Amino acid sequence: MNADHVDAMILLAGLHAGIEATEATMTSVDRLGFSLRLKTTTGVKGARINFLREVATPQDTRAVLVEMVRQAKAQG
């Protein structure tokens, strides 16, 4: 995620955490969601974003993240 999907993380941070970021790094992930370190124009902030549903495998995690990004883009 951190190497290839920064734009997606920034999009999710804006939609789910209400934080407009210029940079984003995923710092942790678990079965319920993930945490981001966000660089904003006013400094560094953290955010926790819940998944749409609980995940059990890396494949589940990827599928839910893809779904979340698609939904965010559709709301765009």
Helices and strands as residue ranges (DSSP letters): H 6-12, I 13-17, E 23-30, E 33-40, E 43-50, H 58-75
